[in-house]
């Protein structure tokens, strides 16, 4: 489990272990899956609430073209991304907005 202590809305625990991944793609895809699971647990539809972009999709969307991006903008945990800094063999992730993470190597 990965615990994210948000500033305003408390603890968000997700089934994600960032240190076990070797690539930023693997870490990002695993976070996406964990956020989809948490989204469903709180009664939301992950198909419309959570998204992931590979570097090419991210570049087309206006982000840097070398990072993966994972987002759950409507999460009930306000600014969860600000408190979710993680790293591993693959690099690190950091928030762009308060509700997403970009994965860099």
C-alpha atoms as one frame of an Amber mdcrd trajectory, in Angstrom:
protein
   0.000   0.000   0.000   1.052   3.552  -0.695  -0.293   6.126   1.742  -0.844
   9.685   0.581  -1.419  12.140   3.413  -3.295  14.967   1.728  -3.277  18.460
   3.162  -7.005  19.024   3.533  -8.872  15.757   3.104  -6.911  13.141   5.031
  -5.258   9.884   4.155  -5.673   8.170   0.799  -4.277   4.627   0.643  -3.855
   2.965  -2.732  -2.575  -0.423  -3.834   0.665   0.817  -5.440   4.299   0.142
  -4.610   6.380   2.554  -6.705   9.758   1.098  -5.711   9.008  -2.253  -7.315
   8.878  -0.929 -10.909  11.881  -0.673 -13.227  10.462   1.768 -15.784   8.424
   4.950 -15.587   5.864   3.319 -17.900   5.447   0.422 -15.474   5.132   2.737
 -12.470   2.630   4.999 -14.274   0.494   2.101 -15.515   0.412   0.588 -12.038
  -0.624   3.928 -10.502  -3.363   4.269 -13.118  -4.672   0.828 -12.207  -4.536
   1.624  -8.473  -6.375   4.937  -8.952  -9.042   3.241 -11.064  -9.571   0.724
  -8.271  -9.824   3.473  -5.615 -12.125   5.521  -7.848 -14.490   2.562  -8.197
 -14.347   1.909  -4.431 -15.689   5.410  -3.739 -18.548   4.977  -6.208 -17.147
   6.830  -9.197 -16.647   5.600 -12.763 -12.911   5.237 -13.463 -13.516   5.099
 -17.221 -14.540   8.736 -17.173 -12.677  10.006 -14.094  -9.110   8.623 -14.316
  -6.777   8.890 -17.300  -3.244   8.054 -18.354  -1.139   9.469 -21.192   2.065
   8.078 -22.631   4.780  10.621 -23.580   3.499  11.065 -27.149  -0.083  11.623
 -25.983   1.175  13.966 -23.261   3.115  16.042 -25.792   0.049  16.329 -28.029
  -1.889  17.509 -24.956   0.653  20.247 -24.178   2.775  18.485 -21.555   6.455
  17.613 -21.881   6.951  14.839 -24.414   9.165  12.682 -22.211   6.891  11.936
 -19.273   3.939   9.691 -18.566   0.975  11.432 -16.887  -1.705   9.958 -14.646
  -4.671  12.033 -13.472  -7.699  11.760 -11.202  -9.010  15.308 -11.182 -12.323
  14.582  -9.465 -10.789  12.631  -6.575 -12.406  13.328  -3.211  -8.841  13.709
  -1.847  -8.084  17.310  -2.725  -4.590  17.851  -4.156  -3.605  14.204  -3.685
  -0.866  14.593  -6.307   0.952  17.230  -4.241   1.473  14.703  -1.447   2.235
  11.673  -3.634   5.875  12.223  -4.531   7.519   8.849  -5.151  10.631   7.478
  -6.760  12.252   4.221  -7.732  14.651   2.678 -10.229  12.498   4.238 -12.955
  12.991   7.833 -11.789  10.531  10.018  -9.901   7.078  11.485 -10.184   5.857
  14.933  -9.334   2.618  16.806  -9.597   1.790  19.188 -12.425  -1.569  20.178
 -11.017  -2.678  18.993  -7.602  -4.562  16.031  -9.027  -2.024  14.369 -11.316
   1.474  12.963 -11.438   4.078  13.145 -14.190   6.613  10.297 -14.324  10.172
  11.255 -15.242  13.446   9.378 -15.510
